[in-house]
Amino acid sequence: MGKYQILNSPAVKNMPWQDAPAELNNAPVWRYSENPVIGRNPLPGVARIFNSAVVPYEGAFIGVFRGEQTNGIPYIYLGHSSDGIHWEFDHEKIHFVDKDGKDFMPVYAYDPRLVKVEDTYYIIWCGDFYGAAIGIAETKDFKTFTRLENPFLPFNRNAVLFPRKINGNFVMFSRPSDSGHTPFGDVFISESPDLTYWGKHRHVMSKGNEWWESLKIGGGAAPIETSEGWLLFYHGVSGTCNGYVYSTGGAILDIDEPSKVKYRCETFLLTPEEWYEERGFVPNVCFPCATIHDSETGRIALYYGAADSYVGLAFTQLDLIIDYIKEHSVTNSTDTEIGIR
């Protein structure tokens, strides 16, 4: 048993893993040596897969993947893997229906997250609701995908659902935005009793004072419930003379009031350094979207989009990453307050 524990999450004994190198110069997060795990042209009609999310499922792994079609329009594809590293994809995009079983396909859909709450899996994405907004669908069997009400008005992106209800309500991160590439952005949370009506909106975090997250921030992987609080991997963006740079950051939120930030790492955990992160359709991107984690060992596998062209995989360990975030924590008043004015 380690110093900290992952709570309310099953053991995943077959999760992907690679031991850390002998020396780690910065944050205790290391890349899979065979990255990228998904390359270009992964299936017919799809040029790139990136910014995607995976979960354990029936002794193996399943995921929802942003597939950029060869006509440039993104949709969500289903993928399957026995080891979380080597993936096979359905050739047809996920077919969504409404509550009456009628076709209800989004105009486009990108940057999906996949979260299990109780006995249901939820897919959350950014799509078109007369402007960029959040879409959500549910499935219990990965065969029927039923769309629910759009939770928020445009413009909004980077929605991430918590893996359990808090005080009886669903809780979801989002990042209000604009119709373009949004040179601003803070993270908020909202609550819903039924995934239809959303309220109790709270501010969580503002963009950081450090350069790597000084332009905007946004949600990343679904938060991990731990004995120290909700462990969050998110993205931070800096503006440079050569465009935006997307890095991965870490924070720990209060377990009962997740709009309160307990610890926020002042340094990035991952930033573009490898060729598949620096070169691509959109260069200089490490965009976290999902984790697989084992409650017995504290091992964490982090999936991230690389340069809007590839899927990368990195690893960390619960004790190491929590201690690092705490030791390098810098918060401000808008982080630690409850987030309502």
N, C-alpha and C positions, 0 to 999 in steps of 0.2 A: 504494500500500500504506500502510495507516494504522499508527499506533503499536502497536495490538493487532490480533490476527487471530482470526476465528471458525474453529474447527477442525472437521474431519470433518463438514462440512455443505456441501451443494451451493449454487451460486449460484441465486438466485431473482430473475431480472431483471425479472419482471413483478409483483413484490410491491407491495402498496399503499404509497403514500408521499406525504407532503406536507412541503414544506420548513418549517423552523422559522420562527416569527415573528421580527421584527427584534429584539425584546427578550424575554429570558427572565429573570424575576425570581428564580426559585428553581432547582429541579432542571432539568437539560436533558431534560425530557420534555414534549412538547406534544400537545394533543388535536387530533384531526381536526376541521376547522372545520364539517363537516356532520354531526357526531354528533347523535343516536345512529345507528349504522349499521343497527340492528334495533330497530323500535319495537313498540308494543303490537299485539295481535291479528294476529300475523304469518301465521297460517294457520287454517283452520277447526278449532274445538275447542281451540285453544291461545290462552290469554290473554296470555302473556308468554314471551319467550325471553331468557335471561340466563345468566351463568356457564357459558360454552361454549368449546370448543376447536377450532382449525382447523389444517390442514397443507397444504403444497403437494401437488398430486396430478395427474399426467399433464398438466402444462402449465397447470393451473388450480388451484383450491383446493376442499377438501372439509372438512366439519366435523361435529362431534357437538354437539348443542345441547340444553340443558336447556329442555324445553318444559313450562311449567306449564299443565296442561289446565284447562278451564273448570270441572271438578269439583274442582280444587285439587291433584290428584295429579300429581307430576312424572314425566316419562319422557324418554327420549333420542330425538331426531329427527336425521335426516341432512340436511345442507344442502350446496348446491353453488354455486360462484361462479366467474366468469371473472376477476374483479379483486380478490377478497378484501374487497369493500365491499358489493356488491349481491348478495343471497342469495336463492336459491329453495330451498324445503324440501319433502321428501317428506311427504305428508299422513298416512302411517301411521308410527307409532313404529318404531324399529329392532326387528327381530324376532330375538331371541336363541335359540340352540339349544345343547344340550349336545354332548358329543363324539360321541354316537351320532346326532346330527341331529334329536333330539326337541326339541319346544318347551321352552324353559326361560327364561321371562320373569321378570324381577325383580318384586317386589311394588311397588316404586317405584325410581326412579333419578334422581339429581341431581348437579349440579356435575361433569360429565364432563371428563376430560382425554384427549387423543389424542396418542400418541407412536409414532413409527416406530423400531423397533430392528431393525437388519439388514434383512430383507426382509418384516417383519411389522408391521402396525399394531395397537397395543393401546389399548383404551378402558378407562379406569379411572373408577369413579364411587362415590358413596356410596349405599347401598341398605339393605334390611332383611335382616339375618341374625340374626333373633330379637333385634333391637336394631340401632342404626345401625352399619354396618360397610362395608368396602370390597368392591366387586365388580370383576371384571376379565374382559375378553373379547378375542379376537383376530380379525383379519381380514386377508386378503391382497388382496381385491378389492372390498371395501365392498358385497358382495352377501350373503355368508355370515358371520355373526357368532357365533363359538363361545365360550361362557362357559368359564372356567377355574375352578379351585378358589378359593374366597374366601381371600385371603392372611392375614387376621388375624381374631382374635376381636373381638366387640363390646367396647367401643365405640370406633370409630375413624373418622376423616374425613380429607379433604384429601390423598389419596394422589396422588403424582406420580412417574411412572417416569422414570428417566434415559434419554437417547436412545442410549446404548451401554452394553455390559457393562463392568464394571471388575473386573480380575483374573478374568475368565471368568464373573462372576456378574451377573445382573440386580440393579439397585439401585433402591429406591423410598423416597421420603419418605412419612411419614404423621404424623398428629397424634392421639394417643390423646385420647379425649374422654369424655363421658357421654351419657345418653339425651336430654338437653335441649339448650339453646343454649350450654352449656359456658363458664362464666366463668373458664376457665383453658386452658392449652395450650402445649406446646413442640413443636418439630419433631424427629422422629427419622428415621433411615434404617435399612433392613433389606436383607439380601441373599438371593438365591435362585439355585441353579444351574439350576432348571427351571420357575420360576413356580408351583410346587406347595408346596415346603418352604422356609419363610422363617426366617432366623436372623441371627446376627451383628448384633444390634440395637445401634445407637449413637445417642446424643444428639447433635443438631446445634446447635440454638439454643434458648435460653429466651426468654420474653417479654422485652421491652426495658425499660430504665429510663426511656426517653422516654415521654411521655404517649400519643403516638399509637399505641404498641404495648405499653402497660403492662398490658393485660388478658390478651391471648393473641395468638399468631401461628399461621400455617399456611402450607402450601405454596401456590404459585401456578402459574406457567407451568413447563413442563419446562425444566430448567436448560440454558443454552447453553454449550457447550464453547469456551473461548477460550484464548489463549496466556497469560492471567493467572490462569486457573482457571475453575471453573464459575460462570457469571454467573446469579444467581438473583433473580427477581422474586417476592416473597411478599406475603402480606397481614398487616397488624398491626391490632389492634383496641383501642380505648380505650372505657372506660365513662364515660358522662356522665349528668347528671340527666335527659337526654332520650333515653336509650338508647345502643346501641352505635354506634360510628363505625368503618368499615372503610377503611383506607388501603393504599396499595401501597408496599412498601419494597424495598430492594436489598441484596444481599450477594454476596461472591465466596468460593467454597469451594476448598479444596485439590484439585488435579486428581486426585491418587492416593488421598487420604484425605478424601473429601468430608464426613466428620463434623467436620473442622477448618475453622473459619471464618477466612479470611485478613483480610477486610475486611467491615465491616457499617455501612451508612450510618445515622447517627444521625437524619437527617431523613427524612421521607416523600418519595417521588417523585411520588405523586399522592394527593390527598385530596379528598373531596367538595366541589366548588365550583360546578359547573354545575347547572342545574335538573334535568337527567336523572339526576344523581348524588344530589342532595339530596331530590328528591321522587319517591315511588314506593311500591310495596308495602312495601318495607323501606327507609326513607329513609337517606341518608348512607352509601352503599356504593360503593367502588371496589375490585373484587375481581378480581385478575389471574388469567387462566386459560391463556393461550397467547401465543406469539410466532411471527411469521414473520420470518426474518432472512436477509440476503443476505451470503454470505461474501466477495464481491468488494468491496462498498462499505461493509460494516459497518452498513448500515441495519437497524433493528429496528422492527417494527410490533407493538404490544402490544394484545391484545384483553382487555377486562375487562368484568365484569358491573357494571351501574350501577343502584343502588337496587332490586335484585331485580326489575327491570322492563324493562331495556334492555341492549343490547350497545354498549359504547363502544370506540373505537379511538384509540390514542395512538402517538406515534413518539419514537424516540431514535436516537442513533448510538453505535456501540461505543466509540470513543475518548472521546467526551464522557461517557458514563454510567460507564465504568470509572474515569476520572479523578475524576469527582464522588464516586463511592462511596469511593475511596481517600482523597480530600482531606477527606471528612466522616466518616471511619470512627472508630467507638468500639466496641471489643470488650471482653468480660470473660473470666474464666477458664473459664467453662462453654462459651464459644464456641470458644476456641482449643485446648482439650484434645481428645483423641481421642474422648471421649464414652462411656467405659465405666467402671463402678465395681463 
